Amino acid sequence: MKNEFTLAFNEVLEEKQLPKEVILKALESAMVSAYRKAVNASGAQHIEAKIDIETGKVTILAEKEVVETVQDPHTEVSLEEARKIDPNVEIGQTIIVDNTPKDFGRVAAQTARQVIQQRIRDAERQMQLDYYQKQLGEIVSGIVQAVTPQGLTIGLELRAEGTMPRKEMIPGERFRVHDRVRALVAEVKDTPRGPQIILSRTHKNFLRRLLETEVPEIYHGIVEIRSIAREPGERAKVAVSATQPGVDPVGACVGIRGVRIQAIVRELHDEKIDVIEWNPDPAVFIAKALSPARVTGVYLDEKNPQGKTATVVVPEDQLSLAIGRDGQNARLAARLTGWRIDIKSLTEAAADALHKLQKDPAYAVLAEQLADQIPQIEDMLARKAEGRPLTPEEYDTLSRFVDRVERRVIAGVGAPETATKALASDKLAEIKAQIPPEAFETNILDSGLPEHVAYILQEAGYTTVGEMAVQMKVRPEEIFRLNGIGPRAMQEINKLMARLEEQMRTAEVAVEPTTETEVESLPAVEASVEETVVSEPLASAPEIEATPEIEPVAETTVETPMETFEEEPEEEISFDQLFTLKSDIFSKVALDEDEEEEEEITARSKGKKKAKKKKKPVALEYDPDRDQMVIRKKHKREDEDWDEWEL
């Protein structure tokens, strides 16, 4: 059976949860201290203690000097006794010999009890310090042992105690004794009274560790947390990005029906958490960081002496939402992105841009280019100041105006020639000449682009295909920066640009100047069409040949072979003859309409559907200058005027 020492030793090991070597070293150190106190040994004398765990026997080994005659048995040993241990020892040398007093075990146990306890306590504190220094920045769980006005005292593993000050507690939280608490190890200090462990539930890394615990994609590195901004108990914003293609970082953090994020919200005492997708473009990232507010434009200024500043323009109905309660949303967005954010409403930004154009000489060139638009902007701002509403189209105009002026700011206020080089009027005219005119009349929603891409471009201020094409030729990267425009959308836009260029090349070939030889060699089909158009009104009114006064007049740009009539002496036509001529013409038109109705009725009676003939565009008008009735018939080509035939 094991002796009492072994049982007591194992009991201490189990209670203190310390390694065996640590307890054994503490006991040996206590025995040495007890021996020195018992024999009043000098501190310079080397003394060791050996303990046999199985038997509990204690052996004291002391260093002594070899002499012929022993005067002090605690520090000297005779040569005869010394040579029993080492035969080669000589007088004057030192040797370590066994010098254990009788009944030393019981005496040492009574004398060294306090020393043993102190040594064990010191070893326990050192082990706690080493363990929690490794746990720094990690979440630990403990039980509340005491609640004081200064904070909480929490019992942790290894019999350690942690302290959570009031400032490290989430506002509104209430804890009772024996409640289990999870907190972050924020700081570990080594003090004479033991390690001081500071716990926190308001640190932003507490939210980071909770996300790693609840979201496996973050723990395994598939989703990365880029930055965190937090106001404990109120709101937090987290920017995440995916390290692998095809992974939705926001969806992974939120979970199905929000089950993952709701578990974290409950742990943080119903703190609202906005999960935002990180973007390498600062403008896009800032716009997303201000969610749930909708942003019209973000304009960056890295050369500002006050630091990197971003001017954010939002619609008036989104201004309070973008700023947040007591500026909370804007403050969190600034901390999340690392930019100083200046939020303005659309009308305020337009007024500032207008003031710059009118007062700042650096904007003189741009002010000349926008001279036609400035009065319109002033009128809109005046109506808005009076409380009168503006139309959505006018808001779009204000947005484009602000965007143009702010882009000029980014290019550099001190270099107006360089900044406005791409926007010079002659340059714009040259670019617009490379785009078909029809593109500036075609709505962007009718461009053939995918519906979501067209709506994104329309919201960005590109209402027509021509405006989008000009931007693609000047700065295509501005299109690519729009939210929702990716590589696939850019491919569709490039295809549209290719079609516009092909259409422009075709138009250039069609409008090339033709020589007389080319005119004579026009296709016979076109000539026959002209001939048919000219001769048809004459055939419908044979009485005209009997009246030499009326002559056919054809205003055409292409000469076509037509039958010429010899001029005959004019004869006066009576008033009655003139009305007879008009009635014949109108009766002819009415007769044609009656015949068409009869044919249609006959076809329906036979069960067949008569194909409708395309009505020819013919108009009868009275020309007061000529005092004649004129038949106006549409020419085949749409770019020419109406042909006139005199009656």
Summary of the structure (lengths in Angstrom):
residues: 647
radius of gyration: 49.7
end to end distance: 141.8
largest distance: 177.1
contacts: 1769
relative contact order: 0.04
helix: 49%
strand: 19%
